[in-house]
Amino acid sequence: MAQQQTDFGVAFVEFMNAAQQKVAADYAAWTKGSKNPMGSGPKLEPMGGPRYIRIVSEDGTSRSSFCFIDKTTGDVLKAASWKAPAKNFARGNIFDDQHGVGRVRWTGVA
């Protein structure tokens, strides 16, 4: 069990780093050519919970649920609301080759 937790921790850090990079790149592409760029895009912060880790998108004073990570499987789930993930299907997995960021956009997980 300790090995699995270590692997989850490493994979989660890789997901957070890759997601933040992808959000920044996607946001830069979206604002390219804008006369009034609005900063560097949202910052992602994790918030722990008993079953899911909520990833919060913070942009200035605005906060919203970006996605959820299932602690038992590593699945990346789209946010259905501030408190709950959309459980219809996983949008990725933190253990996959893309670290779970294949469907990450600056606005959330598609």
C-alpha positions in Angstrom: 0.0 0.0 0.0 2.9 2.4 0.8 4.3 1.9 -2.7 0.9 2.7 -4.3 0.6 5.9 -2.3 4.1 7.0 -3.3 3.3 6.3 -6.9 0.0 8.2 -6.6 1.9 11.2 -5.1 4.4 11.3 -7.8 1.8 10.9 -10.5 -0.3 13.6 -8.9 2.6 16.1 -8.9 3.3 15.3 -12.5 -0.4 15.8 -13.4 -0.4 19.2 -11.6 2.7 20.4 -13.3 1.6 19.2 -16.7 -1.9 20.6 -16.2 -0.6 24.1 -15.2 1.7 24.1 -18.3 -1.1 23.1 -20.6 -3.5 25.7 -19.1 -0.9 28.5 -19.5 -0.2 27.4 -23.2 -3.9 27.1 -24.0 -4.7 30.5 -22.4 -1.8 32.2 -24.3 -3.1 30.8 -27.6 -6.6 31.9 -26.7 -5.5 35.5 -26.0 -2.9 35.7 -28.8 -3.5 38.9 -30.8 -5.7 40.4 -28.1 -5.3 44.1 -27.6 -5.9 43.7 -23.8 -4.5 40.3 -22.6 -5.8 39.4 -19.2 -2.7 38.1 -17.5 -1.2 34.7 -17.6 -4.3 32.6 -17.0 -5.7 30.8 -14.0 -3.6 29.1 -11.4 -4.5 25.5 -10.3 -4.6 24.6 -6.6 -5.5 21.2 -5.1 -8.0 20.8 -2.3 -8.1 17.5 -0.6 -11.2 15.5 0.2 -12.0 12.0 1.4 -12.5 10.4 -2.0 -11.6 13.1 -4.6 -9.1 15.8 -4.8 -10.7 19.0 -6.2 -8.5 21.0 -8.4 -9.5 24.7 -8.1 -8.9 27.3 -10.8 -8.1 30.7 -9.3 -8.0 33.8 -11.5 -7.8 36.9 -9.5 -10.6 36.8 -7.0 -12.6 34.2 -9.0 -12.5 30.5 -8.0 -14.1 27.5 -9.7 -13.8 23.8 -9.8 -11.5 22.8 -12.6 -11.7 19.0 -12.2 -11.5 16.2 -9.7 -9.0 13.4 -9.2 -10.3 10.1 -7.9 -7.9 9.0 -5.2 -8.7 5.3 -5.6 -8.1 5.1 -9.4 -6.2 8.3 -10.5 -9.1 9.1 -12.9 -9.4 12.7 -14.0 -13.1 13.7 -13.8 -14.8 16.8 -15.2 -16.4 19.1 -12.6 -20.2 18.8 -12.5 -20.4 21.5 -9.8 -18.2 23.1 -7.1 -18.7 20.0 -4.9 -19.1 17.1 -7.3 -17.4 15.5 -10.2 -19.2 14.3 -13.4 -19.0 10.5 -12.9 -20.2 9.5 -16.4 -16.7 8.8 -17.7 -13.1 9.6 -16.9 -11.4 12.3 -19.0 -8.0 10.9 -18.4 -5.9 9.2 -15.7 -2.9 10.5 -13.9 -1.0 7.3 -14.5 -1.3 7.4 -18.4 1.4 8.6 -20.7 0.0 12.1 -20.9 -0.3 12.4 -17.1 -4.1 12.8 -17.5 -3.9 16.2 -19.3 -5.0 15.1 -22.7 -8.4 16.8 -22.3 -7.3 19.8 -20.2 -8.1 23.3 -21.5 -7.7 26.6 -19.7 -11.4 26.6 -18.9 -11.4 23.1 -17.4 -11.4 19.5 -18.4 -13.5 18.7 -21.5 
